[in-house]
Amino acid sequence: DDAQNGVKAIFTDKAVAEKLSENGMMFSSANSINWGRLVPQIVYYISAYCDLIENGTIKNGDPINVVVPTGNFGNILAAYYAKKMGIPVNKLICASNANNVLTDFLKTGVYDRNRKFFTTTSPSMDILISSNLERLLFHLCGENDETIRDWMGKLSAEGKYEVCEGVKALINDLFDAGCCDDVQTADTISETYKNGYLCDTHTAVAVKVYEEYVKATGDKTETVIASTANPYKFSAAVLKAVRGEVPADADEFEQVELLKATTGEECPEQLATLKGKTPRFTDCCEKQDMIDMVYRMLGI
């Protein structure tokens, strides 16, 4: 949240834009603040639907559900856009970890970031201010920018806003949501591995939420679960889930080797070849020093 707030502040700082322009530079972002991140993610769901048709799981035109583990709401927003483009998505199921602000919002229409923040084993979802939700709400309220400014202004000033009844109804029609904590995440990794698939901590959140969704609704619609990371990116948590323990003296590279030895799954080359390499970036800064850090890294 601090990093994203800082980036947004830099993006909208005219003095920063002028300084960059003077040096022939401009800002972009590699995460889902940037619309460019969503474009290839839309393709995931179109491609997955085509795969389901090709392998005979569904027929063209059959509905599917989509489950996405998300904190920033970008990947599931991409699935929403795929639906708008014609993929017959029945339900978009949002899966949250213990930081369940999105689950609460989708079920109640009240967004409230005034809550305890949890550091979890699925860190990409450790977010209380979901950037891409603003984009969804813009569409659902008839692209009324004044309404969006009001809600986002309340979020900034009070940490809380509530959408209108019309938008609540649209959300209820489009979405379902659920959450799970780290214990449930680890149990899900273990069970999923016993059934033949090794998943990471984020994907496990989605699997657990989907299982709970089916129990609650009985909905047996063919479902795509977005597996959003490789388990080797979170070797300690995954290793503990499948082995029950991680040697206290094992560093991250040893954890990778142990996970490979335990599961037989191959580690991606990009991770496997990191050992022994010199880290390129080692600096840290306080959130209020982000602009100065950017200038220093750019040499301007």
Steps between C-alpha positions, in 0.01 A plus 500: 500500500777746591688425179192532279388821670848639447505403134158656440616820670810512279291437187280802577779734615542764227843600626622142467351473150678820395834384640471167322399672176804724521711184505308327220321262734148412608350268759328169452412216735547126468224402740125515451479873569586504129229398255775332297529232769133407454514453123693169496302380801178533299654255255540239779125456525431505129776243448375285789148500356634394161700221667187371675320486166794335327536223759127432501431616854241753381328599179530844350254724680491301824547714813801473729591638840834669565680506836785745551717554810545875515574796723534777244198378296694518173494137385132453580422831331666355189258205526214750524622665178522158334136449598411840354677397179281191467639217711189355675614532860228407749668607826821686573617364835743723689732316740665692785745403772466626859504854362143452390396857423390400148294205623320723746440766237362263237262352754384825664574792267701666779873550442678550832878500524486591868596155621794297619759425232642147480835390359418166337662221301326639189666844503386619157152520651603687815319816395233714664461760223403319181599716205300337222168491683465867406499395133224245553285747693542756224336256258229385740386852590449595135847653464401786730835649596341733757367201694839329488677813623257515791560137601877518456508829689326335793747211482789744519352718774313245712633164382146389416218537247176326408375462144140561397234228490508479121871424496456252786245312290735488200787375717279230650405383152857491371710396797535264790786513750671317781817500707729267693783537749855359493405177679231426244740595222762251623239225539380564145854482359546167678171353378544629147851352487368161616256519211781554251548876467754721678367853535635816653348687792291739287353227284420302815288791624301481177459123525373522858259782421368307200443188711305706753302667221389163360400378847294813560334527160506155341608673178672239282570731205834417336755724669835652417727572799773750428833360623690822542850402614750217502531311833878546493454876551369413848709194577496532880121513531442229238772277644354529848155415364613180325770389752361631823820684584788698353853458642575811705845542346390460136545814291275582205710309250510193724122526536472487121714185489297340780174578323631345181623191686169467684263551209699419187372821342752689289596848612475764223838580351463869585490412870729198495789700350487790748735343752837669507393802299558852628180683597442800273290702742567522871383849598198562721323825574222638716171567325544878526837473320374321187536799266859561606577130458358505148708802407812336642443174313442694177804717559311828465 
